[in-house]
Amino acid sequence: MKIEILNTGSELLLGSTANTHGTWMGQELAKMGLRVQRQTTVPDGVAIEEALAECISRSEAVLVTGGLGPTSDDITREAAAKALDVELMVDEGAKRSLYEFFEKRKYPMVKANLRQAEVLVGADVIPNPNGTAPGIYTPPRLSGSANCALFLLPGPPRELYPMFHAEVAPRLKALSGVETISEVSELRFVGIGESSFHEGIDEKLAEIEGLEVGYCARLGEVDLRLIGSPEAILAGRTIAESAFSDFLIGDEGFSLEEVVVRMLTEKGTTLATAESCTGGLIASRVTDVSGASAVLTHGFVTYSNEAKHQLIGVQEETLRRHGAVSEEVAREMALGAQRVSGANFAISVTGIAGPTGGTEEKPVGTVCFGIATPTGVETFLECHPRSRADFKQQSSHRALDLVRRAVRDLNS
Amino acid sequence: MKIEILNTGSELLLGSTANTHGTWMGQELAKMGLRVQRQTTVPDGVAIEEALAECISRSEAVLVTGGLGPTSDDITREAAAKALDVELMVDEGAKRSLYEFFEKRKYPMVKANLRQAEVLVGADVIPNPNGTAPGIYTPPRLSGSANCALFLLPGPPRELYPMFHAEVAPRLKALSGVETISEVSELRFVGIGESSFHEGIDEKLAEIEGLEVGYCARLGEVDLRLIGSPEAILAGRTIAESAFSDFLIGDEGFSLEEVVVRMLTEKGTTLATAESCTGGLIASRVTDVSGASAVLTHGFVTYSNEAKHQLIGVQEETLRRHGAVSEEVAREMALGAQRVSGANFAISVTGIAGPTGGTEEKPVGTVCFGIATPTGVETFLECHPRSRADFKQQSSHRALDLVRRAVRDLNS
């Protein structure tokens, strides 16, 4: 079923309001096994009519949000009436609801509000218990040969979301006529780039009949999205999991920090952090997860050499001889944080975030990690020459992945 | 000038990623005095070609994001070549940059990446210092009678944003042919809500002829945007500044943490942080700012009572009597962090982020702050019952604002 979303509102195009409707409805429809084929945003006013006509001619269901208010630039009703070539009329039930809404809240009702009781002849009025504008549904037959179902929905989320669940979802389900056609499965991989998937498994996945494959890459991680029948998805998952099991952290929707906190919790272990260049970001990401208090005991932000020495016992001699950004210092930071905190694991990061501070030998982006475990300590030297924010993000991601791997390998 | 945005990516329509590009570019263009006429999202794959052809026939400039990656569903280059009826060819400069990018990072470069060096014949290659895919710009003449300028831009924000500022904005400015008709001025206020502006100064601002007023409210801060002639803007600024001077942190574009680091630097002072519920977020935000190393000496993430006692000397008696979330503990945390670090200022936060851990007396959202200065210590008790992420964000914002106010008031 070809479904399209049309969002109206000048504020969306000015960027003063984020378009969360498109995202939210996309998620809700995906859960029902339905896909949005296109999403369009147009400003308030005449552009709605043109865009609406295009949508109707192209799709089987169109969901329009916004433009049902009482002011002069709210013309979604009129645009739909023109696009479908039907009349508008005042609906007595909608009018009564409007009066009741205002009376109940003791708001003054102005004449402009009465426009909100107008609906297309032949349409269903969708009650809106949370606002003044009712929704409007026109069945496919009203659009003639286009055969397109049209939903006019209010813009405010507190009105739209309940209306979608109560009135839109059931109608779409009936219209699409099929119980869930396909399923969606998402896998999240950390520490591996998108191109490795292309080289490694893209061809094998392409051979699976009826499987749709998508990737979404972010700094330090890739989500693999599989859409198709349960059998096709299982076949795809098997290929991806066996090729990149080392990098798989779980189903999409769980962040790396959630996985780390869960693993630490399950093994009854604790973590301390010793951060220089990431400046507290690792600890902050861990504490984004509810339940982190049971696993994160101490976090040290040791930006200065003095703090590294004073708080976690990095030796002045080591700092002098190897410099603050070195595997030797990372090692002592991890071991020191582990010792002072008494935690089972300690992760340390020291690096040059930039934009200044780099040298020929240690350019901006140089970063050293130390991971202290119950059985020893390991260090790593890498280089990620990126913007300061990206450097911090990627370094914290790598650090959390080192914790994940260390906890996973404990007692195994 | 008719400008359109075309966002590509199945993840946007599935709702697994929010479409922040449209919002961001809308804001940036509005600042330049340009308006987006339409924004469209299509899935990866063949739909791009159809949508692109429509955009080109309808508008004078089209900004396309995404689909420049190395995998098989990244076909924006090919779609644009078909829509404009020109060939693709490997650009030697882009190819060299690709090799350099991978060499510098010691990543393996795979064959698929080479596709990213392909550009449309006659197009400008836009360098991408932050990623592998260069941007592509085709001037209006390449589209024949459509006379439409086309920008193909990478999807990741860390690549898109700098490219937009460096390469897209100047070209659009030249194409639109008009020097900015009106100016834009933005003021950022912290610790005050949008409704205070509506109540306080909206009517006065409305009386200024030719002044367009916009607000953008986020957790803990409001940006006031004024668009108009220099005189109108000056009049608007004067009203806003005098009404809310205590909350004004400066021009939009400077974050609160940047303001704090600048103020600490200017006064030659230092800061330490002692964080419980914010878990390192305050320190991380401070270290997002280049130059933070000169002002942030120590950061303590003391999630556990033990760490509060061990690292910054919070007395066990105080914890027992008042509980970890109390002004008394916040006071000792701030004073302890100041003492141990030797910093001039220390900020502390302890609270209940939730979703669990609240009590009748101290519900979820309860948060205590302590700010130790060279002349004393102050504490604050507040309640922000929000989601865990929002609670952390708002608490860190409030904490940074307390530092800003304390540093501002030093020696004054």
Boltz contact constraints between the chains, C-beta under 6 A:
constraints:
  - contact:
      token1: [A, 13]
      token2: [B, 26]
      max_distance: 6.0
  - contact:
      token1: [A, 13]
      token2: [B, 36]
      max_distance: 6.0
  - contact:
      token1: [A, 14]
      token2: [B, 26]
      max_distance: 6.0
  - contact:
      token1: [A, 14]
      token2: [B, 30]
      max_distance: 6.0
  - contact:
      token1: [A, 15]
      token2: [B, 23]
      max_distance: 6.0
  - contact:
      token1: [A, 15]
      token2: [B, 26]
      max_distance: 6.0
  - contact:
      token1: [A, 15]
      token2: [B, 27]
      max_distance: 6.0
  - contact:
      token1: [A, 16]
      token2: [B, 214]
      max_distance: 6.0
  - contact:
      token1: [A, 16]
      token2: [B, 216]
      max_distance: 6.0
  - contact:
      token1: [A, 18]
      token2: [B, 23]
      max_distance: 6.0
  - contact:
      token1: [A, 23]
      token2: [B, 15]
      max_distance: 6.0
  - contact:
      token1: [A, 23]
      token2: [B, 18]
      max_distance: 6.0
  - contact:
      token1: [A, 26]
      token2: [B, 13]
      max_distance: 6.0
  - contact:
      token1: [A, 26]
      token2: [B, 14]
      max_distance: 6.0
  - contact:
      token1: [A, 26]
      token2: [B, 15]
      max_distance: 6.0
  - contact:
      token1: [A, 27]
      token2: [B, 15]
      max_distance: 6.0
  - contact:
      token1: [A, 30]
      token2: [B, 14]
      max_distance: 6.0
  - contact:
      token1: [A, 36]
      token2: [B, 13]
      max_distance: 6.0
  - contact:
      token1: [A, 38]
      token2: [B, 42]
      max_distance: 6.0
  - contact:
      token1: [A, 39]
      token2: [B, 41]
      max_distance: 6.0
  - contact:
      token1: [A, 40]
      token2: [B, 40]
      max_distance: 6.0
  - contact:
      token1: [A, 41]
      token2: [B, 39]
      max_distance: 6.0
  - contact:
      token1: [A, 42]
      token2: [B, 38]
      max_distance: 6.0
  - contact:
      token1: [A, 195]
      token2: [B, 70]
      max_distance: 6.0
  - contact:
      token1: [A, 195]
      token2: [B, 110]
      max_distance: 6.0
  - contact:
      token1: [A, 195]
      token2: [B, 112]
      max_distance: 6.0
  - contact:
      token1: [A, 195]
      token2: [B, 113]
      max_distance: 6.0
  - contact:
      token1: [A, 198]
      token2: [B, 70]
      max_distance: 6.0
  - contact:
      token1: [A, 198]
      token2: [B, 71]
      max_distance: 6.0
  - contact:
      token1: [A, 198]
      token2: [B, 112]
      max_distance: 6.0
  - contact:
      token1: [A, 199]
      token2: [B, 110]
      max_distance: 6.0
  - contact:
      token1: [A, 214]
      token2: [B, 10]
      max_distance: 6.0
  - contact:
      token1: [A, 215]
      token2: [B, 71]
      max_distance: 6.0
  - contact:
      token1: [A, 216]
      token2: [B, 11]
      max_distance: 6.0
  - contact:
      token1: [A, 279]
      token2: [B, 283]
      max_distance: 6.0
  - contact:
      token1: [A, 279]
      token2: [B, 284]
      max_distance: 6.0
  - contact:
      token1: [A, 279]
      token2: [B, 287]
      max_distance: 6.0
  - contact:
      token1: [A, 280]
      token2: [B, 280]
      max_distance: 6.0
  - contact:
      token1: [A, 280]
      token2: [B, 283]
      max_distance: 6.0
  - contact:
      token1: [A, 280]
      token2: [B, 284]
      max_distance: 6.0
  - contact:
      token1: [A, 280]
      token2: [B, 299]
      max_distance: 6.0
  - contact:
      token1: [A, 281]
      token2: [B, 284]
      max_distance: 6.0
  - contact:
      token1: [A, 283]
      token2: [B, 279]
      max_distance: 6.0
  - contact:
      token1: [A, 283]
      token2: [B, 280]
      max_distance: 6.0
  - contact:
      token1: [A, 283]
      token2: [B, 301]
      max_distance: 6.0
  - contact:
      token1: [A, 284]
      token2: [B, 279]
      max_distance: 6.0
  - contact:
      token1: [A, 284]
      token2: [B, 280]
      max_distance: 6.0
  - contact:
      token1: [A, 284]
      token2: [B, 281]
      max_distance: 6.0
  - contact:
      token1: [A, 284]
      token2: [B, 284]
      max_distance: 6.0
  - contact:
      token1: [A, 287]
      token2: [B, 279]
      max_distance: 6.0
  - contact:
      token1: [A, 290]
      token2: [B, 355]
      max_distance: 6.0
  - contact:
      token1: [A, 293]
      token2: [B, 303]
      max_distance: 6.0
  - contact:
      token1: [A, 296]
      token2: [B, 303]
      max_distance: 6.0
  - contact:
      token1: [A, 297]
      token2: [B, 304]
      max_distance: 6.0
  - contact:
      token1: [A, 298]
      token2: [B, 307]
      max_distance: 6.0
  - contact:
      token1: [A, 299]
      token2: [B, 280]
      max_distance: 6.0
  - contact:
      token1: [A, 299]
      token2: [B, 301]
      max_distance: 6.0
  - contact:
      token1: [A, 301]
      token2: [B, 283]
      max_distance: 6.0
  - contact:
      token1: [A, 301]
      token2: [B, 299]
      max_distance: 6.0
  - contact:
      token1: [A, 303]
      token2: [B, 293]
      max_distance: 6.0
  - contact:
      token1: [A, 303]
      token2: [B, 296]
      max_distance: 6.0
  - contact:
      token1: [A, 304]
      token2: [B, 297]
      max_distance: 6.0
  - contact:
      token1: [A, 307]
      token2: [B, 298]
      max_distance: 6.0
  - contact:
      token1: [A, 355]
      token2: [B, 290]
      max_distance: 6.0
  - contact:
      token1: [A, 388]
      token2: [B, 290]
      max_distance: 6.0
  - contact:
      token1: [A, 390]
      token2: [B, 158]
      max_distance: 6.0
